[in-house]
Amino acid sequence: MPREIRLNAFDMNCVGHIQHGMWAHPRDRSMHYTDLEHWVSLAQTLERGLFDGLFLADILGVYDVFHASPDASIRNAVQIPVNDPLLLVPAMAYATRNLGFGVTCNLTYEAPYTFARRMSTLDHLTKGRIGWNIVTGYLDSAARGMGFAEQPEHDRRYDLAEEYMEVVYQLWEASWEDGAVLRDRDARRYADPSRIHRVQHHGQHYKVDAIHLSEPSPQRTPVLYQAGASERGRAFAARHAECIFVNGQFRHNVREIVADIRARAKAAGRDPYDIKFFVGATAVVAPTEAEAQDKLAAYREYASSEGALAHYSASVGVDFSRYSPDEPIRFVPTNALRSNLEAITVRSQGTEWTLRKLLQMMVLGSRQAPIVGSPSSVADQLQAWVDEADVDGFNLSRTVIPECVEDFIAMVVPELQSRGVMKRGYAEGTLREKLFGASARLPPSHPAATCRR
């Protein structure tokens, strides 16, 4: 039986997200990101298209590595200005019934006690449709904004994250027992104090002595997303993540990452298929191949190579303005997204990447080569990724919004359904139940389950 393809829209509460320069296209509506109607309409469209979720990225700080300045990012709206993603979710959840919401929150600058309450609140308000994309940040500009000289070293951020997860698991899973909430009007007892426990954590990085402020939400722990593909990131993902976001130009490279993380998860006592992998993708679709190529050519007129380089420089912590066009790009340890730099250096499978090659790849203002073609052709390529890279689905980033979403739903979704690889209706239940067909709670093999009383 073919694997069901999962789909998230990949977006951000800003003007320019992944495909830089597309905001200047006359049909693009991304400049309406400050309007709640824009987001509610998007959520309703995605639900009509049977998308599993809307994955909302976020960043603290500004991209200021390229030319050692934020100017290129500001000129091109490269994720600046950017607003808080969490505040969008209640309105979108109210306007939908089944769509899930994955929100990115940087744990490096969030106290676990207050963050746990924020996520429990969203889980209540969405009736169990919230997920958390766990990130530790990668910008020194964010650290300076938070009062530090620079961000913690790459692997140390994962040490912080491990302890952070211990704390929030205890707050979500251990503080309130099942049955602690009584809602007994006659006895005038809302909750049973004997079933509510103080979390006492005194670790190297965090100290908490408190009762979780929220009563148990439908999922307790939100669905856990993660995107680290470095050596340290893979170990963290194998232990904690339920959904993993991977990037890569080549299926064999992504398959190696997927296989490695599944093996690590199995070694940790988890079912390796309790993890779903979503690969980043961009689709340009039209009724025919020729029309799709024409659409791509029209989009390319608005692509910003400068914006793409500003984004990529900050992502990997390397100022690409210092490279000559044909100079080979070498790996250097940085405190940014180390796996992204490894992908074009140590894991490039014999390909020698240069600035010229990067620019040739940035056809729509990002380093993500688009999938272009007719509905049948695009579906073929999506299925090839699932079959050859062992991924479960896609985080589809926007080009010209909303037409890119509307076109995909109108043309590609019916094609996938006709092949029996996409659902024709939503399952009932929480986001976790819809994704995994099991309990609303994390399975017993997950480390969070050890916190339960």
Secondary structure, 3 states (H helix, E strand, C coil): CCCCCEEEEEEECECECCCCCHHHCCCCCHHHCCCHHHHHHHHHHHHHCCCCEEEEECCCCCCCCHHHCCHHHHHHCECCCECCCHHHHHHHHHCCCCCEEEEEEEHHHCCHHHHHHHHHHHHHHCCCCEEEEEECCCCHHHHHHCCCCCCCCHHHHHHHHHHHHHHHHHHHHHCECCCCEEEECCCCEEECHHHECCEEEECCCCEEEECCCCCCCCCCCCEEEECCCCHHHHHHHHHHCCEEEECCCCHHHHHHHHHHHHHHHHHCCCCHHHCEEEEEECEEECCCHHHHHHHHHHHHCCCCHHHHHHHHHHHHCCCHHHCCCCCECCCCCCCCCHHHHHHCCCCCCCCCCEHHHHHHHCCCCCCCCCEEECHHHHHHHHHHHHHHHCCCEEEEECCCCCHHHHHHHHHHHHHHHHCCCCCCCCCCCCHHHHHHCCCCCCCCCCHHHHHCC
